[in-house]
Amino acid sequence: MKRLIAFDIDSTLLRVESLDTAIEAALSRLPDATEARERLHDFTNGGMTGRIALRDSLEARLKLAALDRSSVIAMAEALRKRVTPGMPALLRQLREQGDDVHAISGGFADLLEPVLGDLGFRRSEIHANRFLFDGDEVSGLDPDCPLSRNGGKAEILNRISTHADTTIIVGDGMTDFEAFEQGAADRFIGFGAIAQREVVLAAAEWSGQSYVRSVNALAGALKR
């Protein structure tokens, strides 16, 4: 049985939200950093719980602080130290037993590709948004990327899972559950080791899907 396992990245493969970490670094230089940081987390939680449309959440966060090419490169390097403990071994085990493993995120490949390369993902297995640049300044996001909007993960999964007998999506947010709900995955495993979102737990329980709070429990849920 050929399985495709799609992992969310932020607060799943990584123990942080990559975009928020980059923006927080930029906000730290502003005089009203505390208030801006609270707004950042509100926009993030709104997008992850479905209270705010995903694209609105992403665009609102990008407007809070100016990112440039050098800060993106520096943060991409820093994120290589933010891997969720236990994930590298789990990914190796899944690949060794023949599973196809992909990373799918509403985050940005510009920030994520170095750490995902460390985790063994090839470029063809990385699916994420991309920044638009005006010179060296981040000016927005690519609006044509499916992952910039709700339902985008289902679109990506439908495209990459044609040769899989079973498709599983693992993640902490409602965009991950939505992909299962829309029929693009056979199973959903909610991952609450980093960020526990009550609406995701409730959705998993309502639909009879798994919800785990540790990497060990995730490994158990993924056993063949």
C-alpha positions in Angstrom: 0.0 0.0 0.0 1.5 3.3 -1.1 1.0 6.1 1.4 1.5 9.8 0.8 1.9 11.7 4.1 1.7 15.5 3.9 3.0 17.4 6.9 2.2 21.0 7.7 5.4 22.9 8.5 4.8 25.7 11.0 4.0 24.5 14.5 4.3 20.9 13.2 7.7 20.2 11.5 8.9 23.4 13.1 8.3 24.4 16.7 7.6 28.0 15.6 5.5 29.9 13.0 8.1 30.9 10.5 6.5 34.0 9.1 5.7 35.3 12.6 9.2 34.7 13.7 10.5 36.7 10.8 8.0 39.5 11.4 8.7 39.6 15.2 12.3 40.1 14.5 11.4 43.1 12.3 8.9 44.4 14.9 11.5 44.4 17.6 13.0 47.5 16.1 9.7 49.5 16.3 8.7 51.7 19.2 5.2 50.1 19.4 6.5 46.5 19.2 4.3 45.1 22.0 1.0 46.2 20.5 2.1 45.1 17.0 3.1 41.7 18.3 -0.3 41.2 19.8 -1.9 42.1 16.5 0.4 39.7 14.7 -0.6 36.8 16.9 -4.3 37.7 16.5 -4.0 37.6 12.7 -2.1 34.3 12.9 -4.6 32.6 15.2 -7.5 34.0 13.1 -6.1 32.3 10.0 -5.2 29.0 11.8 -8.7 28.7 13.3 -10.7 29.8 10.3 -11.9 33.0 11.9 -10.0 35.0 9.2 -9.6 34.0 5.6 -6.1 32.7 5.1 -5.0 35.2 2.5 -6.3 38.1 4.6 -4.3 36.7 7.6 -1.1 36.4 5.5 -1.5 39.9 4.0 -2.3 41.5 7.3 0.8 40.0 8.9 3.1 41.1 6.0 1.8 44.7 6.4 2.8 44.9 10.1 6.6 45.1 9.4 8.9 45.5 6.4 10.8 42.4 5.5 13.7 42.6 3.0 15.8 40.0 1.2 18.7 40.1 3.8 16.3 39.6 6.8 14.6 36.7 4.9 17.9 35.0 4.3 19.0 35.5 7.9 15.7 34.1 9.2 15.8 31.1 6.8 19.2 30.2 8.4 17.9 30.7 11.9 14.9 28.5 11.3 17.3 25.5 10.7 17.6 25.4 14.5 13.8 25.4 15.2 12.9 21.9 14.1 10.4 20.1 16.4 12.4 17.5 18.4 11.8 14.0 17.2 10.6 14.9 13.7 13.9 14.2 11.8 13.9 10.6 13.1 10.2 10.1 12.3 10.6 11.4 8.8 13.6 9.1 8.2 11.5 6.1 9.4 8.6 7.0 7.2 10.8 7.3 4.1 12.7 4.0 4.9 9.4 2.1 5.0 8.5 3.5 1.6 6.1 6.3 2.4 6.1 9.4 0.2 6.5 12.4 2.5 5.7 16.0 1.4 5.6 19.3 3.2 2.7 21.6 2.6 2.4 25.1 4.1 0.7 28.4 4.0 4.2 29.7 5.0 6.9 30.9 2.6 9.4 28.8 0.7 11.9 31.6 0.9 12.1 31.1 4.6 11.5 27.3 4.7 13.6 25.7 2.0 16.9 25.5 3.9 15.4 23.7 7.0 13.3 21.5 4.9 16.4 20.5 2.9 18.0 19.5 6.2 14.9 17.3 6.9 15.4 15.5 3.6 12.7 17.1 1.5 13.5 17.6 -2.2 12.2 20.8 -3.9 9.5 18.8 -5.6 8.2 17.7 -2.2 8.0 21.3 -0.8 4.8 23.2 -1.4 4.6 26.7 0.0 3.9 30.4 -0.8 6.5 32.7 -2.2 7.2 36.3 -1.5 7.0 39.0 -4.1 9.9 41.5 -4.0 10.1 45.1 -5.1 13.9 45.4 -5.4 15.1 44.0 -2.1 11.9 44.7 -0.2 9.1 42.1 0.3 6.1 43.7 -1.4 3.6 40.9 -0.9 2.8 37.3 -1.8 2.2 35.5 -5.0 -1.6 35.5 -5.4 -1.5 32.7 -8.0 -0.2 30.2 -5.5 -3.1 28.0 -4.2 -1.6 28.0 -0.7 -2.3 31.7 -0.4 -6.0 30.9 0.0 -8.3 28.6 1.9 -8.7 25.3 0.1 -5.3 25.5 -1.4 -3.9 22.4 0.5 -6.7 20.3 -1.0 -5.8 21.5 -4.4 -2.1 20.6 -3.9 -3.0 17.2 -2.4 -5.2 16.3 -5.3 -2.4 17.1 -7.7 0.3 15.1 -5.9 -1.6 12.1 -4.6 -2.7 10.4 -7.8 -0.4 7.4 -7.3 -1.1 7.0 -3.6 -3.4 4.4 -2.2 -3.8 6.4 1.0 -3.3 10.1 1.7 -2.7 11.4 5.2 -2.4 15.1 6.2 -0.8 16.1 9.5 -1.1 19.6 11.0 -2.2 21.9 13.7 -4.5 24.2 11.8 -8.0 24.3 10.2 -6.5 24.6 6.7 -5.1 21.0 7.3 -8.4 19.7 8.5 -10.2 21.5 5.6 -8.1 19.4 3.1 -9.4 16.2 4.7 -12.9 17.6 4.9 -12.8 18.5 1.2 -11.9 14.9 0.3 -8.3 15.4 -0.6 -7.0 13.2 2.2 -8.2 9.9 3.6 -7.0 10.7 7.1 -6.4 13.8 9.2 -4.1 13.8 12.2 -4.3 16.9 14.3 -0.9 17.8 15.8 -1.1 19.6 19.1 2.4 19.3 20.5 3.4 22.9 19.7 0.1 24.8 19.3 -3.2 23.4 20.5 -6.2 25.0 18.8 -9.5 24.0 20.3 -11.4 24.3 17.1 -9.0 21.8 15.4 -9.4 19.4 18.3 -13.2 19.7 18.1 -13.1 19.1 14.4 -11.0 16.0 14.8 -13.2 14.6 17.5 -16.4 15.4 15.5 -15.1 13.7 12.4 -13.6 10.7 14.2 -10.0 11.6 13.2 -6.9 11.4 15.4 -5.5 14.2 17.5 -2.0 13.8 19.1 0.0 15.9 21.5 3.5 14.5 21.0 5.8 13.3 18.2 5.8 9.8 19.8 2.0 9.7 19.7 2.2 10.9 16.0 4.6 8.1 15.2 2.1 5.7 16.8 -0.8 7.1 14.8 1.2 6.7 11.6 2.1 3.0 12.2 1.1 0.8 9.3 
